[in-house]
Amino acid sequence: MMETGMGSNAALITRLSEAHPSLKRGMVWCRHCKRGPVRVNSADCLQTGWPKCCGYTMTIDSPEEQKAMETEGD
Ligand SMILES: [Zn+2]
C-alpha cells in the first residue's frame, strides 16, 4: 500500500483516473455476459467501488484489449 499522508485523497484519485487511458475513458465491460460498454465515472468508482455484473466487478479493459492480453502469453 502506498501512503499518501495527509494529502487530499480525492485529488490523488482524480489524477489517477486521468493518468490511465482506460480509466479516463470511463467505460466498463462484463467479462461474463459481455455486457457493455457501460459509462462510469472513474474517479467515483475508484473511491466507492466499480460496478458489478454477474456477481463480478466489471473490467475497464475493452473486449479487444482483453483478447490482446489473452493471446499475449502464448
Ligand atoms: Zn454480466
N, CA, C, O and the ligand as a Tripos MOL2 file, in Angstrom:
@<TRIPOS>MOLECULE
protein
  297   295    75     0     0
PROTEIN
NO_CHARGES

@<TRIPOS>ATOM
      1 N           0.8420   -1.2100    0.0000 N.3       1 MET1
      2 CA          0.0000    0.0000    0.0000 C.3       1 MET1
      3 C           0.8710    1.2520    0.0000 C.2       1 MET1
      4 O           1.8720    1.3240    0.7130 O.2       1 MET1
      5 N           0.4850    2.2220   -0.7960 N.am      2 MET2
      6 CA          1.1840    3.4980   -0.7980 C.3       2 MET2
      7 C           0.4930    4.4510    0.1740 C.2       2 MET2
      8 O          -0.7270    4.6180    0.1610 O.2       2 MET2
      9 N           1.3060    5.0570    0.9990 N.am      3 GLU3
     10 CA          0.7600    6.0390    1.9240 C.3       3 GLU3
     11 C           0.8700    7.4230    1.3150 C.2       3 GLU3
     12 O           1.9350    7.8220    0.8440 O.2       3 GLU3
     13 N          -0.2140    8.1420    1.3270 N.am      4 THR4
     14 CA         -0.1930    9.4820    0.7540 C.3       4 THR4
     15 C          -0.1840   10.5490    1.8420 C.2       4 THR4
     16 O          -0.2690   11.7420    1.5520 O.2       4 THR4
     17 N          -0.0820   10.1210    3.0760 N.am      5 GLY5
     18 CA         -0.0170   11.0830    4.1720 C.3       5 GLY5
     19 C          -1.3150   11.8360    4.3610 C.2       5 GLY5
     20 O          -2.4010   11.2680    4.2440 O.2       5 GLY5
     21 N          -1.1940   13.1130    4.6530 N.am      6 MET6
     22 CA         -2.3730   13.9040    4.9800 C.3       6 MET6
     23 C          -2.9850   14.5610    3.7440 C.2       6 MET6
     24 O          -3.9840   15.2720    3.8510 O.2       6 MET6
     25 N          -2.3950   14.3300    2.5770 N.am      7 GLY7
     26 CA         -2.8820   14.9800    1.3560 C.3       7 GLY7
     27 C          -4.2940   14.5660    1.0200 C.2       7 GLY7
     28 O          -4.8290   13.6040    1.5720 O.2       7 GLY7
     29 N          -4.8870   15.3040    0.1100 N.am      8 SER8
     30 CA         -6.2570   15.0230   -0.2850 C.3       8 SER8
     31 C          -6.3160   13.7760   -1.1470 C.2       8 SER8
     32 O          -5.6950   13.7030   -2.2070 O.2       8 SER8
     33 N          -7.0640   12.8070   -0.6800 N.am      9 ASN9
     34 CA         -7.2120   11.5590   -1.4130 C.3       9 ASN9
     35 C          -7.9910   11.7790   -2.7080 C.2       9 ASN9
     36 O          -7.7000   11.1590   -3.7310 O.2       9 ASN9
     37 N          -8.9640   12.6520   -2.6550 N.am     10 ALA10
     38 CA         -9.8020   12.9080   -3.8290 C.3      10 ALA10
     39 C          -8.9680   13.4560   -4.9780 C.2      10 ALA10
     40 O          -9.1710   13.0880   -6.1350 O.2      10 ALA10
     41 N          -8.0350   14.3320   -4.6550 N.am     11 ALA11
     42 CA         -7.1870   14.9280   -5.6900 C.3      11 ALA11
     43 C          -6.3190   13.8550   -6.3290 C.2      11 ALA11
     44 O          -6.1160   13.8410   -7.5430 O.2      11 ALA11
     45 N          -5.8140   12.9660   -5.5000 N.am     12 LEU12
     46 CA         -4.9730   11.8770   -5.9980 C.3      12 LEU12
     47 C          -5.7770   10.9690   -6.9150 C.2      12 LEU12
     48 O          -5.3140   10.5680   -7.9830 O.2      12 LEU12
     49 N          -6.9760   10.6590   -6.4840 N.am     13 ILE13
     50 CA         -7.8380    9.7730   -7.2610 C.3      13 ILE13
     51 C          -8.1900   10.3980   -8.6030 C.2      13 ILE13
     52 O          -8.2010    9.7150   -9.6260 O.2      13 ILE13
     53 N          -8.4780   11.6870   -8.5990 N.am     14 THR14
     54 CA         -8.7740   12.3760   -9.8570 C.3      14 THR14
     55 C          -7.5700   12.3130  -10.7800 C.2      14 THR14
     56 O          -7.7080   12.1030  -11.9850 O.2      14 THR14
     57 N          -6.3760   12.4980  -10.2000 N.am     15 ARG15
     58 CA         -5.1630   12.4620  -11.0060 C.3      15 ARG15
     59 C          -4.9520   11.0710  -11.5820 C.2      15 ARG15
     60 O          -4.6060   10.9170  -12.7540 O.2      15 ARG15
     61 N          -5.1620   10.0690  -10.7530 N.am     16 LEU16
     62 CA         -5.0280    8.6760  -11.1910 C.3      16 LEU16
     63 C          -5.9880    8.3720  -12.3310 C.2      16 LEU16
     64 O          -5.6110    7.7690  -13.3360 O.2      16 LEU16
     65 N          -7.2210    8.7930  -12.1610 N.am     17 SER17
     66 CA         -8.2580    8.4590  -13.1430 C.3      17 SER17
     67 C          -7.9880    9.1490  -14.4710 C.2      17 SER17
     68 O          -8.4640    8.6970  -15.5120 O.2      17 SER17
     69 N          -7.2320   10.2320  -14.4450 N.am     18 GLU18
     70 CA         -6.9220   10.9350  -15.6870 C.3      18 GLU18
     71 C          -5.6010   10.4820  -16.2940 C.2      18 GLU18
     72 O          -5.3290   10.7310  -17.4680 O.2      18 GLU18
     73 N          -4.7840    9.8130  -15.4840 N.am     19 ALA19
     74 CA         -3.4720    9.3890  -15.9520 C.3      19 ALA19
     75 C          -3.5690    8.1150  -16.7800 C.2      19 ALA19
     76 O          -2.8060    7.9220  -17.7260 O.2      19 ALA19
     77 N          -4.5030    7.2540  -16.4250 N.am     20 HIS20
     78 CA         -4.6180    5.9580  -17.0780 C.3      20 HIS20
     79 C          -5.6560    6.0390  -18.1880 C.2      20 HIS20
     80 O          -6.8100    6.3810  -17.9260 O.2      20 HIS20
     81 N          -5.2670    5.7300  -19.4320 N.am     21 PRO21
     82 CA         -6.1910    5.8550  -20.5600 C.3      21 PRO21
     83 C          -7.4970    5.0920  -20.3620 C.2      21 PRO21
     84 O          -8.5680    5.5880  -20.7130 O.2      21 PRO21
     85 N          -7.4100    3.8920  -19.8030 N.am     22 SER22
     86 CA         -8.6090    3.0780  -19.6210 C.3      22 SER22
     87 C          -9.5360    3.6780  -18.5690 C.2      22 SER22
     88 O         -10.7580    3.5580  -18.6520 O.2      22 SER22
     89 N          -8.9280    4.3250  -17.5800 N.am     23 LEU23
     90 CA         -9.7300    4.9620  -16.5390 C.3      23 LEU23
     91 C         -10.3500    6.2530  -17.0650 C.2      23 LEU23
     92 O         -11.5030    6.5730  -16.7740 O.2      23 LEU23
     93 N          -9.5670    6.9750  -17.8340 N.am     24 LYS24
     94 CA        -10.0400    8.2400  -18.3870 C.3      24 LYS24
     95 C         -11.2160    8.0120  -19.3280 C.2      24 LYS24
     96 O         -12.1460    8.8160  -19.3930 O.2      24 LYS24
     97 N         -11.1560    6.9000  -20.0530 N.am     25 ARG25
     98 CA        -12.2190    6.5360  -20.9830 C.3      25 ARG25
     99 C         -13.5520    6.3750  -20.2500 C.2      25 ARG25
    100 O         -14.6110    6.7120  -20.7790 O.2      25 ARG25
    101 N         -13.4770    5.8500  -19.0170 N.am     26 GLY26
    102 CA        -14.6750    5.7550  -18.1910 C.3      26 GLY26
    103 C         -15.7100    4.7890  -18.7230 C.2      26 GLY26
    104 O         -16.9070    5.0700  -18.6710 O.2      26 GLY26
    105 N         -15.2610    3.6400  -19.2410 N.am     27 MET27
    106 CA        -16.1910    2.6300  -19.7130 C.3      27 MET27
    107 C         -15.7880    1.2670  -19.1470 C.2      27 MET27
    108 O         -14.6040    0.9500  -19.0350 O.2      27 MET27
    109 N         -16.7970    0.4720  -18.7950 N.am     28 VAL28
    110 CA        -16.5210   -0.8560  -18.2550 C.3      28 VAL28
    111 C         -17.3250   -1.9150  -19.0050 C.2      28 VAL28
    112 O         -18.3590   -1.6310  -19.6110 O.2      28 VAL28
    113 N         -16.8230   -3.1200  -18.9440 N.am     29 TRP29
    114 CA        -17.4690   -4.2670  -19.5850 C.3      29 TRP29
    115 C         -17.5680   -5.4260  -18.5980 C.2      29 TRP29
    116 O         -16.7600   -5.5430  -17.6760 O.2      29 TRP29
    117 N         -18.5760   -6.2860  -18.8050 N.am     30 CYS30
    118 CA        -18.6660   -7.5160  -18.0330 C.3      30 CYS30
    119 C         -17.9530   -8.6190  -18.8190 C.2      30 CYS30
    120 O         -18.2300   -8.8360  -19.9980 O.2      30 CYS30
    121 N         -17.0250   -9.3140  -18.1370 N.am     31 ARG31
    122 CA        -16.2800  -10.3890  -18.8070 C.3      31 ARG31
    123 C         -17.1440  -11.6190  -19.0410 C.2      31 ARG31
    124 O         -16.7960  -12.4830  -19.8470 O.2      31 ARG31
    125 N         -18.2670  -11.7000  -18.3390 N.am     32 HIS32
    126 CA        -19.0370  -12.9330  -18.3360 C.3      32 HIS32
    127 C         -20.1910  -12.9130  -19.3270 C.2      32 HIS32
    128 O         -20.3200  -13.8230  -20.1460 O.2      32 HIS32
    129 N         -21.0360  -11.8760  -19.2610 N.am     33 CYS33
    130 CA        -22.1640  -11.8230  -20.2070 C.3      33 CYS33
    131 C         -21.8780  -10.8620  -21.3530 C.2      33 CYS33
    132 O         -22.7220  -10.6470  -22.2230 O.2      33 CYS33
    133 N         -20.6520  -10.2740  -21.3440 N.am     34 LYS34
    134 CA        -20.1970   -9.3890  -22.4230 C.3      34 LYS34
    135 C         -21.0000   -8.0920  -22.5030 C.2      34 LYS34
    136 O         -20.9960   -7.4160  -23.5320 O.2      34 LYS34
    137 N         -21.6880   -7.7510  -21.4150 N.am     35 ARG35
    138 CA        -22.4290   -6.5040  -21.3880 C.3      35 ARG35
    139 C         -21.4470   -5.3310  -21.4300 C.2      35 ARG35
    140 O         -20.3590   -5.3940  -20.8570 O.2      35 ARG35
    141 N         -21.8480   -4.2710  -22.1120 N.am     36 GLY36
    142 CA        -21.0270   -3.0730  -22.1480 C.3      36 GLY36
    143 C         -20.8450   -2.5570  -23.5470 C.2      36 GLY36
    144 O         -21.3140   -3.2030  -24.4840 O.2      36 GLY36
    145 N         -20.1960   -1.4340  -23.7480 N.am     37 PRO37
    146 CA        -19.6310   -0.6440  -22.6590 C.3      37 PRO37
    147 C         -20.6910    0.0960  -21.8330 C.2      37 PRO37
    148 O         -21.7000    0.5700  -22.3560 O.2      37 PRO37
    149 N         -20.4240    0.1750  -20.5250 N.am     38 VAL38
    150 CA        -21.2600    0.9440  -19.6240 C.3      38 VAL38
    151 C         -20.4440    2.1490  -19.1700 C.2      38 VAL38
    152 O         -19.3170    1.9970  -18.7000 O.2      38 VAL38
    153 N         -21.0010    3.3230  -19.3070 N.am     39 ARG39
    154 CA        -20.2740    4.5310  -18.9310 C.3      39 ARG39
    155 C         -20.2470    4.6830  -17.4140 C.2      39 ARG39
    156 O         -21.2720    4.5490  -16.7450 O.2      39 ARG39
    157 N         -19.0630    4.9630  -16.8850 N.am     40 VAL40
    158 CA        -18.9110    5.1700  -15.4460 C.3      40 VAL40
    159 C         -18.0370    6.3950  -15.2100 C.2      40 VAL40
    160 O         -17.3270    6.8570  -16.1030 O.2      40 VAL40
    161 N         -18.1080    6.9060  -13.9890 N.am     41 ASN41
    162 CA        -17.2100    7.9740  -13.5780 C.3      41 ASN41
    163 C         -16.0470    7.3370  -12.8270 C.2      41 ASN41
    164 O         -16.1920    6.9150  -11.6800 O.2      41 ASN41
    165 N         -14.8870    7.2710  -13.4900 N.am     42 SER42
    166 CA        -13.7500    6.5460  -12.9380 C.3      42 SER42
    167 C         -13.3260    7.0730  -11.5770 C.2      42 SER42
    168 O         -12.9860    6.2900  -10.6890 O.2      42 SER42
    169 N         -13.3410    8.3740  -11.4030 N.am     43 ALA43
    170 CA        -12.9240    8.9480  -10.1230 C.3      43 ALA43
    171 C         -13.8600    8.4870   -9.0120 C.2      43 ALA43
    172 O         -13.4090    8.1590   -7.9150 O.2      43 ALA43
    173 N         -15.1540    8.4610   -9.2900 N.am     44 ASP44
    174 CA        -16.1250    7.9830   -8.3100 C.3      44 ASP44
    175 C         -15.9030    6.5110   -8.0040 C.2      44 ASP44
    176 O         -15.9270    6.0950   -6.8460 O.2      44 ASP44
    177 N         -15.6860    5.7200   -9.0660 N.am     45 CYS45
    178 CA        -15.5290    4.2770   -8.9090 C.3      45 CYS45
    179 C         -14.2860    3.9380   -8.0970 C.2      45 CYS45
    180 O         -14.2930    2.9830   -7.3200 O.2      45 CYS45
    181 N         -13.2200    4.7150   -8.2710 N.am     46 LEU46
    182 CA        -12.0010    4.4590   -7.5110 C.3      46 LEU46
    183 C         -12.2450    4.6530   -6.0230 C.2      46 LEU46
    184 O         -11.5800    4.0360   -5.1900 O.2      46 LEU46
    185 N         -13.1910    5.5040   -5.6960 N.am     47 GLN47
    186 CA        -13.4770    5.7810   -4.2910 C.3      47 GLN47
    187 C         -14.5370    4.8590   -3.7240 C.2      47 GLN47
    188 O         -14.4300    4.4100   -2.5830 O.2      47 GLN47
    189 N         -15.5620    4.5750   -4.5190 N.am     48 THR48
    190 CA        -16.7150    3.8710   -3.9730 C.3      48 THR48
    191 C         -16.8240    2.4400   -4.4870 C.2      48 THR48
    192 O         -17.6460    1.6690   -3.9920 O.2      48 THR48
    193 N         -16.0120    2.0780   -5.4690 N.am     49 GLY49
    194 CA        -16.0580    0.7210   -5.9950 C.3      49 GLY49
    195 C         -16.6200    0.6860   -7.3920 C.2      49 GLY49
    196 O         -17.4240    1.5340   -7.7790 O.2      49 GLY49
    197 N         -16.1860   -0.3090   -8.1480 N.am     50 TRP50
    198 CA        -16.6100   -0.4510   -9.5470 C.3      50 TRP50
    199 C         -17.9350   -1.1760   -9.6220 C.2      50 TRP50
    200 O         -18.2600   -1.9790   -8.7480 O.2      50 TRP50
    201 N         -18.7100   -0.8930  -10.6740 N.am     51 PRO51
    202 CA        -19.9860   -1.5950  -10.8480 C.3      51 PRO51
    203 C         -19.7570   -3.0900  -11.0400 C.2      51 PRO51
    204 O         -18.7180   -3.5170  -11.5430 O.2      51 PRO51
    205 N         -20.7430   -3.8670  -10.6330 N.am     52 LYS52
    206 CA        -20.6370   -5.3140  -10.7800 C.3      52 LYS52
    207 C         -21.6890   -5.8210  -11.7370 C.2      52 LYS52
    208 O         -22.7470   -5.2160  -11.9130 O.2      52 LYS52
    209 N         -21.3750   -6.9460  -12.3530 N.am     53 CYS53
    210 CA        -22.3160   -7.6280  -13.2330 C.3      53 CYS53
    211 C         -22.0240   -9.1120  -13.1040 C.2      53 CYS53
    212 O         -20.8610   -9.5060  -13.0150 O.2      53 CYS53
    213 N         -23.0530   -9.9360  -13.0930 N.am     54 CYS54
    214 CA        -22.8820  -11.3790  -12.9480 C.3      54 CYS54
    215 C         -22.1420  -11.7280  -11.6460 C.2      54 CYS54
    216 O         -21.5530  -12.8040  -11.5370 O.2      54 CYS54
    217 N         -22.1750  -10.8300  -10.6740 N.am     55 GLY55
    218 CA        -21.5130  -11.0770   -9.4060 C.3      55 GLY55
    219 C         -20.0350  -10.7550   -9.4170 C.2      55 GLY55
    220 O         -19.3480  -10.9820   -8.4200 O.2      55 GLY55
    221 N         -19.5260  -10.2270  -10.5290 N.am     56 TYR56
    222 CA        -18.1140   -9.8930  -10.6360 C.3      56 TYR56
    223 C         -17.9490   -8.4120  -10.9420 C.2      56 TYR56
    224 O         -18.8100   -7.7840  -11.5600 O.2      56 TYR56
    225 N         -16.8280   -7.8740  -10.4960 N.am     57 THR57
    226 CA        -16.5140   -6.4930  -10.8190 C.3      57 THR57
    227 C         -16.2720   -6.3630  -12.3150 C.2      57 THR57
    228 O         -15.5570   -7.1680  -12.9110 O.2      57 THR57
    229 N         -16.8690   -5.3510  -12.9120 N.am     58 MET58
    230 CA        -16.7000   -5.1460  -14.3480 C.3      58 MET58
    231 C         -15.2840   -4.6390  -14.6370 C.2      58 MET58
    232 O         -14.6330   -4.0500  -13.7740 O.2      58 MET58
    233 N         -14.8230   -4.8820  -15.8660 N.am     59 THR59
    234 CA        -13.4450   -4.5540  -16.2200 C.3      59 THR59
    235 C         -13.3600   -3.2730  -17.0470 C.2      59 THR59
    236 O         -14.2690   -2.9490  -17.8110 O.2      59 THR59
    237 N         -12.2500   -2.5510  -16.8780 N.am     60 ILE60
    238 CA        -12.0230   -1.3420  -17.6820 C.3      60 ILE60
    239 C         -11.3630   -1.6920  -19.0060 C.2      60 ILE60
    240 O         -11.1460   -0.8160  -19.8430 O.2      60 ILE60
    241 N         -11.0440   -2.9630  -19.2000 N.am     61 ASP61
    242 CA        -10.4140   -3.3900  -20.4520 C.3      61 ASP61
    243 C         -11.4860   -3.6910  -21.4860 C.2      61 ASP61
    244 O         -12.4000   -4.4750  -21.2300 O.2      61 ASP61
    245 N         -11.3770   -3.0790  -22.6370 N.am     62 SER62
    246 CA        -12.3320   -3.3340  -23.7110 C.3      62 SER62
    247 C         -12.1710   -4.7720  -24.2000 C.2      62 SER62
    248 O         -11.1220   -5.3790  -23.9860 O.2      62 SER62
    249 N         -13.1970   -5.3260  -24.8560 N.am     63 PRO63
    250 CA        -13.0890   -6.7060  -25.3650 C.3      63 PRO63
    251 C         -11.8510   -6.9120  -26.2350 C.2      63 PRO63
    252 O         -11.2240   -7.9690  -26.1780 O.2      63 PRO63
    253 N         -11.4980   -5.9150  -27.0350 N.am     64 GLU64
    254 CA        -10.3100   -6.0130  -27.8940 C.3      64 GLU64
    255 C          -9.0500   -6.1170  -27.0300 C.2      64 GLU64
    256 O          -8.1490   -6.9060  -27.3140 O.2      64 GLU64
    257 N          -9.0090   -5.3110  -25.9760 N.am     65 GLU65
    258 CA         -7.8410   -5.3190  -25.0970 C.3      65 GLU65
    259 C          -7.7550   -6.6300  -24.3170 C.2      65 GLU65
    260 O          -6.6650   -7.1530  -24.0830 O.2      65 GLU65
    261 N          -8.9120   -7.1530  -23.9190 N.am     66 GLN66
    262 CA         -8.9100   -8.4340  -23.2070 C.3      66 GLN66
    263 C          -8.3590   -9.5400  -24.1000 C.2      66 GLN66
    264 O          -7.5800  -10.3850  -23.6580 O.2      66 GLN66
    265 N          -8.7720   -9.5190  -25.3520 N.am     67 LYS67
    266 CA         -8.3170  -10.5060  -26.3310 C.3      67 LYS67
    267 C          -6.8060  -10.4050  -26.5080 C.2      67 LYS67
    268 O          -6.0990  -11.4120  -26.5210 O.2      67 LYS67
    269 N          -6.3250   -9.1690  -26.6450 N.am     68 ALA68
    270 CA         -4.8980   -8.9320  -26.8310 C.3      68 ALA68
    271 C          -4.0990   -9.4830  -25.6580 C.2      68 ALA68
    272 O          -3.0180  -10.0440  -25.8370 O.2      68 ALA68
    273 N          -4.6450   -9.3180  -24.4560 N.am     69 MET69
    274 CA         -3.9390   -9.7960  -23.2750 C.3      69 MET69
    275 C          -3.9310  -11.3170  -23.1970 C.2      69 MET69
    276 O          -2.9550  -11.9260  -22.7580 O.2      69 MET69
    277 N          -5.0480  -11.9230  -23.6340 N.am     70 GLU70
    278 CA         -5.1470  -13.3820  -23.5940 C.3      70 GLU70
    279 C          -4.1310  -14.0350  -24.5260 C.2      70 GLU70
    280 O          -3.5390  -15.0610  -24.1930 O.2      70 GLU70
    281 N          -3.9380  -13.4320  -25.6890 N.am     71 THR71
    282 CA         -3.0580  -14.0330  -26.6960 C.3      71 THR71
    283 C          -1.5930  -13.7010  -26.4410 C.2      71 THR71
    284 O          -0.6910  -14.3570  -26.9620 O.2      71 THR71
    285 N          -1.3720  -12.6690  -25.6280 N.am     72 GLU72
    286 CA         -0.0200  -12.2060  -25.3550 C.3      72 GLU72
    287 C           0.8600  -13.3160  -24.7600 C.2      72 GLU72
    288 O           2.0290  -13.4490  -25.1220 O.2      72 GLU72
    289 N           0.2900  -14.1070  -23.8470 N.am     73 GLY73
    290 CA          1.0770  -15.0750  -23.1080 C.3      73 GLY73
    291 C           1.5310  -16.2760  -23.9230 C.2      73 GLY73
    292 O           2.4890  -16.9500  -23.5430 O.2      73 GLY73
    293 N           0.8630  -16.5550  -25.0320 N.am     74 ASP74
    294 CA          1.1700  -17.7550  -25.7930 C.3      74 ASP74
    295 C           2.4790  -17.6760  -26.5670 C.2      74 ASP74
    296 O           2.8500  -18.6290  -27.2520 O.2      74 ASP74
    297 ZN        -22.6260   -9.7500  -16.7390 Zn       75 ZN75
@<TRIPOS>BOND
     1     1     2 1
     2     2     3 1
     3     3     4 2
     4     3     5 am
     5     5     6 1
     6     6     7 1
     7     7     8 2
     8     7     9 am
     9     9    10 1
    10    10    11 1
    11    11    12 2
    12    11    13 am
    13    13    14 1
    14    14    15 1
    15    15    16 2
    16    15    17 am
    17    17    18 1
    18    18    19 1
    19    19    20 2
    20    19    21 am
    21    21    22 1
    22    22    23 1
    23    23    24 2
    24    23    25 am
    25    25    26 1
    26    26    27 1
    27    27    28 2
    28    27    29 am
    29    29    30 1
    30    30    31 1
    31    31    32 2
    32    31    33 am
    33    33    34 1
    34    34    35 1
    35    35    36 2
    36    35    37 am
    37    37    38 1
    38    38    39 1
    39    39    40 2
    40    39    41 am
    41    41    42 1
    42    42    43 1
    43    43    44 2
    44    43    45 am
    45    45    46 1
    46    46    47 1
    47    47    48 2
    48    47    49 am
    49    49    50 1
    50    50    51 1
    51    51    52 2
    52    51    53 am
    53    53    54 1
    54    54    55 1
    55    55    56 2
    56    55    57 am
    57    57    58 1
    58    58    59 1
    59    59    60 2
    60    59    61 am
    61    61    62 1
    62    62    63 1
    63    63    64 2
    64    63    65 am
    65    65    66 1
    66    66    67 1
    67    67    68 2
    68    67    69 am
    69    69    70 1
    70    70    71 1
    71    71    72 2
    72    71    73 am
    73    73    74 1
    74    74    75 1
    75    75    76 2
    76    75    77 am
    77    77    78 1
    78    78    79 1
    79    79    80 2
    80    79    81 am
    81    81    82 1
    82    82    83 1
    83    83    84 2
    84    83    85 am
    85    85    86 1
    86    86    87 1
    87    87    88 2
    88    87    89 am
    89    89    90 1
    90    90    91 1
    91    91    92 2
    92    91    93 am
    93    93    94 1
    94    94    95 1
    95    95    96 2
    96    95    97 am
    97    97    98 1
    98    98    99 1
    99    99   100 2
   100    99   101 am
   101   101   102 1
   102   102   103 1
   103   103   104 2
   104   103   105 am
   105   105   106 1
   106   106   107 1
   107   107   108 2
   108   107   109 am
   109   109   110 1
   110   110   111 1
   111   111   112 2
   112   111   113 am
   113   113   114 1
   114   114   115 1
   115   115   116 2
   116   115   117 am
   117   117   118 1
   118   118   119 1
   119   119   120 2
   120   119   121 am
   121   121   122 1
   122   122   123 1
   123   123   124 2
   124   123   125 am
   125   125   126 1
   126   126   127 1
   127   127   128 2
   128   127   129 am
   129   129   130 1
   130   130   131 1
   131   131   132 2
   132   131   133 am
   133   133   134 1
   134   134   135 1
   135   135   136 2
   136   135   137 am
   137   137   138 1
   138   138   139 1
   139   139   140 2
   140   139   141 am
   141   141   142 1
   142   142   143 1
   143   143   144 2
   144   143   145 am
   145   145   146 1
   146   146   147 1
   147   147   148 2
   148   147   149 am
   149   149   150 1
   150   150   151 1
   151   151   152 2
   152   151   153 am
   153   153   154 1
   154   154   155 1
   155   155   156 2
   156   155   157 am
   157   157   158 1
   158   158   159 1
   159   159   160 2
   160   159   161 am
   161   161   162 1
   162   162   163 1
   163   163   164 2
   164   163   165 am
   165   165   166 1
   166   166   167 1
   167   167   168 2
   168   167   169 am
   169   169   170 1
   170   170   171 1
   171   171   172 2
   172   171   173 am
   173   173   174 1
   174   174   175 1
   175   175   176 2
   176   175   177 am
   177   177   178 1
   178   178   179 1
   179   179   180 2
   180   179   181 am
   181   181   182 1
   182   182   183 1
   183   183   184 2
   184   183   185 am
   185   185   186 1
   186   186   187 1
   187   187   188 2
   188   187   189 am
   189   189   190 1
   190   190   191 1
   191   191   192 2
   192   191   193 am
   193   193   194 1
   194   194   195 1
   195   195   196 2
   196   195   197 am
   197   197   198 1
   198   198   199 1
   199   199   200 2
   200   199   201 am
   201   201   202 1
   202   202   203 1
   203   203   204 2
   204   203   205 am
   205   205   206 1
   206   206   207 1
   207   207   208 2
   208   207   209 am
   209   209   210 1
   210   210   211 1
   211   211   212 2
   212   211   213 am
   213   213   214 1
   214   214   215 1
   215   215   216 2
   216   215   217 am
   217   217   218 1
   218   218   219 1
   219   219   220 2
   220   219   221 am
   221   221   222 1
   222   222   223 1
   223   223   224 2
   224   223   225 am
   225   225   226 1
   226   226   227 1
   227   227   228 2
   228   227   229 am
   229   229   230 1
   230   230   231 1
   231   231   232 2
   232   231   233 am
   233   233   234 1
   234   234   235 1
   235   235   236 2
   236   235   237 am
   237   237   238 1
   238   238   239 1
   239   239   240 2
   240   239   241 am
   241   241   242 1
   242   242   243 1
   243   243   244 2
   244   243   245 am
   245   245   246 1
   246   246   247 1
   247   247   248 2
   248   247   249 am
   249   249   250 1
   250   250   251 1
   251   251   252 2
   252   251   253 am
   253   253   254 1
   254   254   255 1
   255   255   256 2
   256   255   257 am
   257   257   258 1
   258   258   259 1
   259   259   260 2
   260   259   261 am
   261   261   262 1
   262   262   263 1
   263   263   264 2
   264   263   265 am
   265   265   266 1
   266   266   267 1
   267   267   268 2
   268   267   269 am
   269   269   270 1
   270   270   271 1
   271   271   272 2
   272   271   273 am
   273   273   274 1
   274   274   275 1
   275   275   276 2
   276   275   277 am
   277   277   278 1
   278   278   279 1
   279   279   280 2
   280   279   281 am
   281   281   282 1
   282   282   283 1
   283   283   284 2
   284   283   285 am
   285   285   286 1
   286   286   287 1
   287   287   288 2
   288   287   289 am
   289   289   290 1
   290   290   291 1
   291   291   292 2
   292   291   293 am
   293   293   294 1
   294   294   295 1
   295   295   296 2
@<TRIPOS>SUBSTRUCTURE
     1 MET1         2 RESIDUE 1 A MET
     2 MET2         6 RESIDUE 1 A MET
     3 GLU3        10 RESIDUE 1 A GLU
     4 THR4        14 RESIDUE 1 A THR
     5 GLY5        18 RESIDUE 1 A GLY
     6 MET6        22 RESIDUE 1 A MET
     7 GLY7        26 RESIDUE 1 A GLY
     8 SER8        30 RESIDUE 1 A SER
     9 ASN9        34 RESIDUE 1 A ASN
    10 ALA10       38 RESIDUE 1 A ALA
    11 ALA11       42 RESIDUE 1 A ALA
    12 LEU12       46 RESIDUE 1 A LEU
    13 ILE13       50 RESIDUE 1 A ILE
    14 THR14       54 RESIDUE 1 A THR
    15 ARG15       58 RESIDUE 1 A ARG
    16 LEU16       62 RESIDUE 1 A LEU
    17 SER17       66 RESIDUE 1 A SER
    18 GLU18       70 RESIDUE 1 A GLU
    19 ALA19       74 RESIDUE 1 A ALA
    20 HIS20       78 RESIDUE 1 A HIS
    21 PRO21       82 RESIDUE 1 A PRO
    22 SER22       86 RESIDUE 1 A SER
    23 LEU23       90 RESIDUE 1 A LEU
    24 LYS24       94 RESIDUE 1 A LYS
    25 ARG25       98 RESIDUE 1 A ARG
    26 GLY26      102 RESIDUE 1 A GLY
    27 MET27      106 RESIDUE 1 A MET
    28 VAL28      110 RESIDUE 1 A VAL
    29 TRP29      114 RESIDUE 1 A TRP
    30 CYS30      118 RESIDUE 1 A CYS
    31 ARG31      122 RESIDUE 1 A ARG
    32 HIS32      126 RESIDUE 1 A HIS
    33 CYS33      130 RESIDUE 1 A CYS
    34 LYS34      134 RESIDUE 1 A LYS
    35 ARG35      138 RESIDUE 1 A ARG
    36 GLY36      142 RESIDUE 1 A GLY
    37 PRO37      146 RESIDUE 1 A PRO
    38 VAL38      150 RESIDUE 1 A VAL
    39 ARG39      154 RESIDUE 1 A ARG
    40 VAL40      158 RESIDUE 1 A VAL
    41 ASN41      162 RESIDUE 1 A ASN
    42 SER42      166 RESIDUE 1 A SER
    43 ALA43      170 RESIDUE 1 A ALA
    44 ASP44      174 RESIDUE 1 A ASP
    45 CYS45      178 RESIDUE 1 A CYS
    46 LEU46      182 RESIDUE 1 A LEU
    47 GLN47      186 RESIDUE 1 A GLN
    48 THR48      190 RESIDUE 1 A THR
    49 GLY49      194 RESIDUE 1 A GLY
    50 TRP50      198 RESIDUE 1 A TRP
    51 PRO51      202 RESIDUE 1 A PRO
    52 LYS52      206 RESIDUE 1 A LYS
    53 CYS53      210 RESIDUE 1 A CYS
    54 CYS54      214 RESIDUE 1 A CYS
    55 GLY55      218 RESIDUE 1 A GLY
    56 TYR56      222 RESIDUE 1 A TYR
    57 THR57      226 RESIDUE 1 A THR
    58 MET58      230 RESIDUE 1 A MET
    59 THR59      234 RESIDUE 1 A THR
    60 ILE60      238 RESIDUE 1 A ILE
    61 ASP61      242 RESIDUE 1 A ASP
    62 SER62      246 RESIDUE 1 A SER
    63 PRO63      250 RESIDUE 1 A PRO
    64 GLU64      254 RESIDUE 1 A GLU
    65 GLU65      258 RESIDUE 1 A GLU
    66 GLN66      262 RESIDUE 1 A GLN
    67 LYS67      266 RESIDUE 1 A LYS
    68 ALA68      270 RESIDUE 1 A ALA
    69 MET69      274 RESIDUE 1 A MET
    70 GLU70      278 RESIDUE 1 A GLU
    71 THR71      282 RESIDUE 1 A THR
    72 GLU72      286 RESIDUE 1 A GLU
    73 GLY73      290 RESIDUE 1 A GLY
    74 ASP74      294 RESIDUE 1 A ASP
    75 ZN75       297 GROUP 0 **** ****
